[in-house]
Amino acid sequence: MSKLTIIADIKANPDKVDLVKAALLKLIEPTRAEEGCINYDLHQDNDDPAHFFFYENWETRDLWLSHMNSDHLKAHQVATEGCIEAIVVSEMTVIG
């Protein structure tokens, strides 16, 4: 199977932007060290500071699923519970 691209679109609650941003930044180092992680890049909207997204590439879907079950991602979910308005995760494949 070809590599998997993930777009994780995250909208923080307006009063929790700093907390969510700090928590998202903490994910970068351990995730980039995971097997199969090609890149894991966090972005913040220039006009809406509550809007973040990760652009990720993984060697395989199975390795991404391992990431989704990692201890650091589980800890992130606990730390940001009630602080995130919406998350949309899209699994994508390069076609051109």
Backbone bond lengths (Angstrom), bond angles and torsions (degrees), N, CA, C in turn:
res aa  C-N    CA-C-N  psi(-1)  N-CA   C-N-CA  omega(-1)  CA-C   N-CA-C  phi
1 M - - - 1.456 - - 1.528 109.50 -
2 S 1.328 115.71 144.63 1.456 120.10 178.65 1.516 110.70 -73.64
3 K 1.311 114.70 168.10 1.464 118.56 -179.26 1.518 110.89 -60.24
4 L 1.317 114.70 156.65 1.456 122.30 -179.08 1.520 109.07 -109.12
5 T 1.322 116.27 130.40 1.457 122.06 174.00 1.518 108.04 -103.44
6 I 1.324 115.47 134.71 1.460 122.07 178.76 1.524 108.24 -119.09
7 I 1.324 115.22 132.62 1.458 121.74 168.72 1.524 105.72 -115.05
8 A 1.312 116.38 114.39 1.466 121.69 178.00 1.522 107.56 -108.45
9 D 1.313 115.90 108.69 1.462 123.96 -176.26 1.529 107.91 -98.15
10 I 1.322 116.60 118.01 1.466 122.55 -170.75 1.518 109.78 -123.45
11 K 1.305 116.03 130.39 1.472 121.81 177.19 1.528 107.52 -119.27
12 A 1.336 115.68 113.36 1.465 121.49 178.96 1.521 110.03 -80.93
13 N 1.316 116.29 152.53 1.459 119.75 169.85 1.530 107.60 -62.66
14 P 1.331 118.77 138.64 1.467 121.26 -174.72 1.528 114.61 -54.28
15 D 1.310 118.05 -31.93 1.466 120.62 -179.36 1.526 112.97 -88.71
16 K 1.340 117.36 3.66 1.468 121.51 -177.72 1.525 112.61 -124.12
17 V 1.336 117.26 17.36 1.467 120.95 -175.63 1.524 111.61 -58.21
18 D 1.322 118.46 -48.14 1.467 120.77 -177.18 1.522 111.63 -63.85
19 L 1.325 117.14 -41.12 1.465 120.84 178.90 1.525 110.56 -63.97
20 V 1.321 117.04 -46.97 1.464 120.75 -179.14 1.525 110.59 -64.79
21 K 1.322 117.54 -43.21 1.467 120.66 179.15 1.525 110.80 -59.40
22 A 1.318 117.35 -46.38 1.466 120.90 179.08 1.525 110.96 -61.33
23 A 1.323 116.66 -41.61 1.467 120.42 179.99 1.526 111.27 -66.84
24 L 1.322 117.49 -39.95 1.464 120.70 178.13 1.526 111.08 -65.31
25 L 1.318 116.43 -42.00 1.468 119.90 178.70 1.523 111.72 -60.89
26 K 1.332 117.55 -33.74 1.470 121.38 179.01 1.528 112.45 -66.26
27 L 1.314 117.53 -21.45 1.467 120.91 -179.72 1.525 112.92 -75.78
28 I 1.317 117.18 -23.04 1.462 120.23 -168.59 1.528 112.92 -63.32
29 E 1.312 117.79 -55.35 1.470 119.71 -174.66 1.529 113.05 -60.00
30 P 1.341 119.38 -51.56 1.468 117.38 -179.05 1.530 112.94 -66.41
31 T 1.318 117.50 -31.71 1.462 119.37 -179.83 1.516 110.83 -70.73
32 R 1.317 117.56 -42.26 1.471 120.06 179.31 1.525 111.87 -63.03
33 A 1.328 117.18 -22.48 1.463 121.36 178.59 1.530 112.51 -84.90
34 E 1.321 117.49 -8.62 1.462 120.96 -177.61 1.524 111.62 -71.82
35 E 1.326 114.93 148.25 1.454 120.69 174.86 1.526 109.45 -59.57
36 G 1.314 115.60 131.61 1.454 120.70 175.06 1.511 115.71 91.80
37 C 1.326 117.91 -9.91 1.462 120.34 -179.85 1.530 109.11 -78.63
38 I 1.312 116.24 117.38 1.464 121.85 177.42 1.523 109.57 -88.63
39 N 1.317 116.58 -47.84 1.466 120.97 172.25 1.524 108.96 -153.47
40 Y 1.318 114.83 155.72 1.468 122.58 -176.54 1.516 105.55 -150.64
41 D 1.326 116.18 91.71 1.459 121.60 -169.47 1.528 110.70 -116.39
42 L 1.323 115.48 124.28 1.457 122.27 -179.78 1.525 110.09 -94.23
43 H 1.327 116.09 135.26 1.463 122.98 178.02 1.519 109.28 -125.09
44 Q 1.341 115.41 150.84 1.464 121.90 175.20 1.527 107.65 -128.14
45 D 1.315 116.05 133.51 1.464 122.53 -178.65 1.530 110.31 -62.81
46 N 1.324 117.04 132.08 1.467 121.51 -179.70 1.522 112.96 -67.55
47 D 1.321 117.25 -28.70 1.465 121.29 -177.78 1.522 113.90 -99.69
48 D 1.320 116.83 -18.77 1.464 121.75 -178.00 1.523 108.84 -134.81
49 P 1.334 118.34 93.02 1.462 120.83 -175.12 1.525 114.50 -63.20
50 A 1.327 118.29 -12.92 1.467 120.94 177.61 1.526 112.17 -84.55
51 H 1.330 117.56 -4.35 1.462 122.41 -177.12 1.527 110.19 -104.49
52 F 1.330 115.34 119.33 1.462 122.90 179.49 1.520 108.78 -123.87
53 F 1.333 116.15 156.74 1.449 117.70 163.45 1.512 110.20 -151.20
54 F 1.335 113.65 147.25 1.450 122.07 172.29 1.517 108.13 -98.05
55 Y 1.328 115.48 134.07 1.456 122.81 168.94 1.517 105.07 -108.39
56 E 1.334 115.82 116.43 1.462 121.25 -173.05 1.523 110.02 -127.72
57 N 1.327 115.90 147.38 1.460 121.60 169.34 1.517 108.12 -131.29
58 W 1.324 114.61 134.96 1.462 122.82 -177.57 1.522 109.19 -126.72
59 E 1.338 115.81 146.72 1.467 120.17 179.45 1.521 111.63 -60.97
60 T 1.345 117.02 -38.99 1.464 121.35 179.29 1.528 109.75 -146.68
61 R 1.310 115.95 161.95 1.464 121.01 176.80 1.528 110.38 -65.58
62 D 1.331 117.46 -38.27 1.469 120.16 179.67 1.526 111.64 -60.62
63 L 1.329 117.45 -39.33 1.463 119.95 178.78 1.526 110.74 -69.62
64 W 1.331 118.10 -34.96 1.467 120.35 173.95 1.525 110.53 -64.91
65 L 1.334 117.05 -40.87 1.466 119.98 178.17 1.524 111.01 -62.48
66 S 1.322 117.23 -35.48 1.475 120.08 174.80 1.521 109.95 -61.65
67 H 1.320 116.77 -41.87 1.468 121.07 176.06 1.525 110.67 -59.31
68 M 1.311 116.73 -42.73 1.464 120.79 -177.91 1.529 111.99 -64.11
69 N 1.324 116.79 -19.92 1.464 121.62 177.84 1.525 112.78 -105.02
70 S 1.327 117.51 11.14 1.467 121.50 -177.11 1.529 111.35 -71.51
71 D 1.315 115.34 154.03 1.465 120.67 179.74 1.523 111.53 -62.29
72 H 1.340 117.84 -39.35 1.465 118.64 -177.97 1.532 111.96 -69.17
73 L 1.321 118.19 -31.34 1.465 119.23 176.41 1.533 110.69 -73.34
74 K 1.327 116.50 -38.13 1.471 119.64 175.92 1.527 110.87 -62.43
75 A 1.334 117.27 -41.77 1.472 121.10 178.24 1.532 110.36 -63.97
76 H 1.320 116.70 -38.63 1.467 121.33 177.22 1.528 110.76 -60.86
77 Q 1.313 116.35 -43.63 1.466 120.41 -179.07 1.524 111.38 -62.85
78 V 1.320 116.82 -38.42 1.468 120.68 177.09 1.531 109.95 -67.49
79 A 1.337 116.62 -44.74 1.468 121.39 -176.44 1.527 112.72 -65.66
80 T 1.329 117.45 -27.84 1.466 120.41 -176.21 1.534 112.99 -107.75
81 E 1.315 116.86 10.16 1.469 119.83 179.63 1.530 110.09 -57.40
82 G 1.320 116.38 129.21 1.455 121.66 -179.20 1.518 114.45 80.81
83 C 1.333 117.32 0.44 1.469 121.55 -177.05 1.524 112.79 -106.15
84 I 1.315 116.69 -10.03 1.458 121.39 -175.65 1.522 109.42 -114.12
85 E 1.318 114.44 125.90 1.467 121.89 -179.04 1.521 111.75 -74.28
86 A 1.342 116.45 -42.18 1.464 120.22 -177.18 1.520 110.42 -159.59
87 I 1.334 114.82 147.96 1.466 122.01 172.37 1.526 107.07 -135.72
88 V 1.326 115.50 131.85 1.460 121.24 173.04 1.522 106.63 -125.62
89 V 1.330 116.30 121.66 1.461 121.59 179.21 1.522 107.88 -111.07
90 S 1.332 115.85 124.08 1.465 121.48 179.63 1.516 109.23 -114.97
91 E 1.335 115.95 128.73 1.458 122.25 173.65 1.522 106.98 -93.48
92 M 1.339 116.41 126.15 1.455 120.45 -172.48 1.531 110.67 -132.16
93 T 1.331 115.02 158.06 1.454 122.55 176.85 1.525 108.36 -127.58
94 V 1.314 116.46 134.82 1.464 120.96 176.38 1.528 108.12 -65.65
95 I 1.326 116.18 130.91 1.468 119.72 179.53 1.529 112.81 -120.53
96 G 1.303 116.70 -1.54 1.460 117.69 -179.39 1.490 111.98 -165.71
